[in-house]
Amino acid sequence: MASDIGGDAERRRRAPHLGRERRRPLILDAALEVFSAQGYAGTTMQSVADAAGVTKPVVYDCFANRDELLLALLAREEQHLVITIVSALPPDPSVGTPAEHVLDGLTAFLTAVAKQPHSWRIVFGAQYGAAPVVAERVRAARAFLVESLRLTLMKSLPGVTDPDADLPVLAELLASMTEACARMIVGDTGRPTDRTPAELARTVSQVVAGGFGNV
């Protein structure tokens, strides 16, 4: 315990000597850990300072307030979201069936979620109890997911009778199922699942096969 206290003291002495831009990633790493464990309400400038092993003024030197800190963290973690979504989308939606696209894409997506649960927990959870500006940022990220799915479905379901009316609904339903699976993986629903990403993806693809095939 004494060595830990000494280590914290050493970090506190060194922190002011780091440049502001070098400190910011370290502060964000600490904020991610705190948010993942305590949610928005439990993420304070003091709790982040404690997790980073620095004083609170050091955190304020990097970020003016909690919302600015959380927005910066969201911006960083959303990069994982965008990269994962784009890589999970089928390269050629005209080849294969919608169910096959969902199975392959969702397996890749949920596997990435399982590998980086802290990143995804903040993307999914920051909208609850957060300031309006933070919640809006999360909604924008989700809107990107829905639009990506809609564009994919346009190519996957060329026979849809009324694409302008039906595809946004189908994209929203698929996004909701995707988000629900991700929440189960990161334990954000209160009922963590013991199913693998591939098993969850298979279940969703079966629903797609039964529903989209009749559109």
N, C-alpha and C positions, 0 to 999 in steps of 0.2 A: 504493500500500500504506500509506503514511504517513497518508493521509487516512482510510483505513478504520480504522486503529488509533485515530486521533483520534476518529472517530465512535463506536467502541466505548467509548472512555474517557468520552465525553460522555454516552452512554446510561447507563453505570454510575453517573455522578455524578447523573443526573436520576432514576434509578429509585427511590431511597429517598424522593424527594419526591412520587412518585405515591401516591395512596391504594391500600390493599390491593385493593379491589374493582376499581380501574382497572388494576392490574397483572395480576390473574388472567387476563383474556382474552389479554393479550400473552404470558403464560407458556404458556397452553394452545396458542396459535398456534405457538409455538416447539416445544412438545412434539409437536404433530402432524407438523411437519416432521421432527423427529428420529426419531419412531417410524416414519414412512413410509420413511425411508432406512435405519434400523438395526434395526427390530424391537424387541420387548420387551427382549431382553437388552442391546441397545445404548442403551436409553433410561435414562439415569441423571440424577440431579439436576444433576450437573455439566455433562453434555452439553446439557441443556435450558437451563441458565444461560448456557452459551457461545452457544447458538443465539439466545437472547433478548438477549444483550449485557448481562447483569447478573451480579452475584456470586451464588454458591450460597446464601448466607443470605437473599437476596431471594426465591429460589424457595421455600426452607423457610418463609419468612414467609407465603407464600400457600398452601402445601400441606405437610402434616406429613411425608409420605414419598412414595415413588414410586407406591405403589399408590393412595393418595388422589389423586395427580395424574392417574394414568391413568383412574381411575374418573370423575373430573370431566370428563376429555376424552371418554370414552365416552358419558357422559350428554349432552354437547353434540352429539357427532356422531350419536348415535342419533336425535336429533330429525330429522336429514336422512333417516334410514332410515324412520322412521314416516311422515313427510310424503310421501316418495316412494312407499312401499307403498300408502298410502291413495289417493293420486292415481292410481296405476296400476291399481287394482282397477276392474273394469267398473261403471259406475253402475247398470246393471240387468242382472244376470247371467242373467235369464230370457230376454233378447233376444240372439239370436246363438248360435253354437256354442262349445263349450269351446275348440276350436282358435283361433277368432277372438278369444276373450277373452285367451288366452295370447299370441297374436301382438301384439295392441294393448297389453296391459298390460306384457308383458315388454319390448317395444320402448321404451315410456316409461321403465320402470324402469332398463334397461341404459343408456339414453341419459343418465339422471341419474348413473349410476355413472361413465360415461366423463367427465362434466363435473367430477366431484368425486372423483378417484381416491384422494386422501389420506384423505378422510373414510371411504371404504368400505374402504380397506386396513386401517385400525385396527379397524373393526367386525368384519371377517373374521379379522384376524390376531392380535388381542389374546388370544385363547384359547390360543394356542400358547406354552408356556413361561411363562405368566403365573401369578401367585398365584391360588389357588382363588377368591377373592372376585371377581377380575377376570374369570376364565374363566366364572364363573357368570353374570355380568352379560351377557356376550356370548351365552351360551346362552339367556338370557331373551329377548333381542332376536330371536334366530332362532325361538324358540317363538312369538313374536308373529306372525312371518311365516307360519309353518305354520298357525296357527289362522286367520289371515285368509284363507289359501288354502282351508282346509277349509270355512269359512262360504260362500265364493264358490262352491265346487264343489257345495255342497248345493243351490244354486239353479241352477247350470249343468247339473247331472246329475240331474234329478229321477227318472230311471228306474233309478237304481242299486238293485240287488236288496237289498243289505244295507248301507245307508249308514253305520251305526254302525261297522261293521267295515272297509268299503272306503274311505270318504272320508278317514280319517286316513292310510291308506297312500298314496292318490293325492296327498294334500296334501304328504306327506313327500317323495315322488318328485319332484313339481313343484318343491318348495323346493330339493331337492338340485340339480336341473338349473339352476334360477335362480342358485343360489350358485356353481355351477361356471362358468356363463357370466360372472358378475360377476368371479370370480377371474381368468379369462382376460383380461378387459378391463383390470384393474388390474395384471396381470403378476405375480400372487401364486402362480401354479402352476409357475413356472419355464419356462413355454411361452407367452409372450404371443401373443395372436391378432392377425392382421391383418384379421379380419372385423369388420364394423360391428355395432353393437347390433341393427339391423334384420335383418341376415343371421343372427345368432345366434338371435334371437327366432323367425325363420322356421323354422329347423331344429328348435327345441324344439316349435313349434306343429305341425309335421308328425309328430313323435313322438306328441304328444297326440292328433292326429287319428287315428292308427293304433291307439293304445292305449286311450284313453278311449272311443272310439266303440264298443268291443266290451265295455265294462263292463256 
